[in-house]
Amino acid sequence: MLENFVERLYLAHRELKNLPAPSLVCHWLDSVLKLLFPELADQRYGNIREFRQQFQQVRLELYTILDTLKDMLYISPEALENAFVERLPLVHEWLLKDAEAILHGDPAAVSVTEVIRTYPGFYAIAVYRLAHEFYQLGVPLIPRILTEHAHSSTGIDIHPGAHIGQRFCIDHGTGVVIGETVVIGDDVKLYQGVTLGALSVRKELAQTKRHPTIEDRVVVYAGATILGGDTVIGHDSIIGGNVWITSSVPPLSKIYYDSKTSELLA
């Protein structure tokens, strides 16, 4: 029986031999973040040629990863590599805006450099934005490897399929969950323990919008749970801590939990 078990394991390994190792994908992630943000880099470049060489090396690593998935891709690894790299300037621009939003939204933050280098919220957002590009390009597996790596590092779980606007701020962040079909507008701020989830986890609903929409300039305080694909939190609303919301909230609302009456108040 043991010999048969070992043989079955070997055959399983052979079938998946062309999948990229998670460690390789995470190494690439580390390399690209260090290129995008000198605050994260552990080396300095003496000239532009040296930097360009490193940039090309990171591109080659990406191509190598995509090439292992070539039988699962709808276009060539080269085309996907080019498409992703062409999106990097916009991703970088949005991430700098995210860092500025965190700086302005957290009285304890003293500089953008500190935010980029030390804040788990920024790291989770950065990984999400890179993973989201792969998700949009139809690349399998890699988006989830990236966001689950950030999840394990920060405690912040953002599905790569979520759509998140500009100047996004996650303060503290531990325990934040953002589901696959969440839509978040611009200038939104979430605190720790916020869940933007689904009312139902039935598999047959996988292709539907299961998670809420959070409109522009909404603040959601710690421990709030907002569920359901039809749930919309209107713009410029404030959602208090530890509330449970399964229906829409109009713009400019203030929703909080009254511990004396155990009721939600607006």
N, C-alpha and C positions, 0 to 999 in steps of 0.2 A: 504493500500500500504506500509506503514512504517513497519508493522509487517512482510509482505512478504520479504521486503528488509533485515530486521534484520535476518530472517530465512536463506535467501540466503547467507548472510555473515557468519553466524554460520556454515553452511554446507561447505563453502569454507575453513574455519579454520579447520574443522574436516578433510577434505581431505589432508591438508598440515601439519597435526599435527606432522608428523615424520621427517620433515625437521629440520636441525640444525639451531638454532637461530644465526643470524649474530653476535650478541654480544658474544655468546659462542665461535664462531670461532675466533673472534678478541681477546678475552681473551687468548685463546690458543696461538695465534700468539705472543702476548706480552710475554707470559711465555717462549716460546721456544727461542725467541730472547734474553731474559735475561739469559737463560742458555748458549746460544752459545757465548754471548759477555758480559763479566763482566762489560764492560763500560756502559752497559744499565741496569744492575741489581740494584735494590734498597735494596738488602740485601747481607750480606756476610755469607759464610758457615764456621762453626767452624771445620768441619771434613768431610772426604770423604763419610761417611755413610749418613750424613745429605744431602749432595749434591746428592747422588744416590737416596735417597728417593724423592727429588724434581724431579729428572729426571724421575723416575717411575711415579710420579703423572702427569707429563706432558704427558707421554705415555698413561696413563689411560684416560686423557682428550681427547686425539686424538682418542683413541678407542671408547669412548662414542659418539664423533661426527660422526665417520664413521659408527657406529652401527645404527644411526638414518637413514642412507642412504642404509642400507643393501639390501633392495629390488631393488636398482638401481645399485648395484655393481656386477661386473663380477666374483669377488672372494670374500672371506670372509673378514670382517673387520679386523680380526686378521692378515691375510696374508698381507693386505694392510698396516696396521700399521707397521708390521715388515719390509716390503719392503721400506717404507718411512724412517724409523729410520736407516736402513742400508745405506741409501744414505746420511745421515746427515754429516758424516765425509768429504765426497767429497764436499758437498755444503759449509760447513764451510771453507774448504781450498780455494775454489774459491772466497768466500766472502772476506777472508783476502787479497787475491790478488787484488780484486776490491778496497778494502780500500787503499792498497798501491798505486794502480794506481791513485786514486783520490788525495792522498797525493802528489805524484810526479807531477801530472798534474795541481795542483792548487797552485800558489805561496803563497796564503793566508793561506793554511793549514799548521799547525805546527806539527801535530802528527797524527798517526793512531787513537789514542784514541779520538781526537777531531773529526776526520772524522766519526768514528762509532757512536759517541754520539750525534753529532749535524747536520750532513749533510743530507739534504733531499734526495739527489741523492743516497747516500749509502743506506738509509732506503728503498727507492723504489726498488733498485736492490736486496736488501736482501729479501724483500717480494716476488718479482718476482721469485727469484731462488727457494724459498720454494714452491710457487704456481706452478711453472713449473714442479716440481717433481710430485705433485698431478695430474697435467694435463697429464704428460707422463704415469702415472699409470691408467688413465682413470677414475679418481674420478670426479663425476659431482659436479657442483655448488660451491664447496669449493674454487677452484682456482680463480674464478671470485670474490667471496666474499673477498678474501685476496687482490687481486690486486686493486679492487675498493676501499677498505679501504685505501690502500696506495695512490691511486689517490686522494681521498678526503683529505688526510692528507698533501700531498706534491704538488699536481698539476701535477704529473708525471703519465702518463697513459701507462702502459706496459701490453699488453695482455699476459696471462700466456702461450699461445701457441708459442710465439716468441722463436727463438733459438739464444742465445747470448753467445759469446765466453768468454774467460778469460780476466781478467784485464780490465773490462769495466768501463768507467768513464762518469758520467753525472755531468757536472759543472752547478751550479745554478739549472737548471732543470725545473723550472715552465713552463708549457705548452708543455713539451715533450710528443709526442704521438708515440707509437711503436705498429704497428698492429700485428695481429695474425700470419701471415705467413712471417713476417720479419725474415731474417737470418743475423746475425751480427757476424763478425769474431773476432779475438783477437786484443786487444790493440786499441779499437775504443773509440773515445771521442766525445760526443755530448754536445752542449750547449743548453741554454734555447730556447723554442719555436720551436724546430725541430720536423717536422712531417715526419714519415716514414709510408706512407699510401697507399691506393688503388686508382686506377684510376676510378674504378666503384664500386658501392655498391649494385649491383644487387644480389638478394638472390640466384639465380641459380649458381652464381660463388663461393658460400660459401666453396666448397670443393677444390677449385683451389688455386694456389699460387698467391695472389693478391697484395702482398707487396714486397718492394725492398730487394735486397741483398747488404749488406755493407761489403766489404772485409777487410782484416787485416790492422791495422794501419791507418785507415781513421779518419780524423777530420772533423766534420760537425758543422759549426758556427751558431750562433743564427738566428732563424727565417727561416732557410732553409726548403723547402718542397720537398721531394723526393717520387715519386709515381710510382706504377705499379709493377706487379709481374715479368716482364721481365727486369726491370731496375736493373743493376748491377753497383755499384760504385767500381771501381778497387782499388786494394790495394795501400796503401801509397798516397792516394789522399787527397786533401784539398778542401772542399766545403765551399764557402764563405757564408756570412750572407744574408738572404732574397732571395736566389735564388729559382727558381721553376724548378725542373728536372723531366722529364718523359721518358728519354731514357738513355741508359747506358753511363758510363764515363770510359775511359781506365785507367789502372793503372798509378800512378804517375802524375795524372792531378791536375791542380789548376783551379777551376771554381769559378768565381765571377761575380757580377752584376755591370755594369758600369752605374751609375746614370745619366751621361751626355748623353749617347746614348740610355739608356734603353735597353741594350743588355747584354746577357750572354757572358762572355769572358773566354777563356781558356788559 
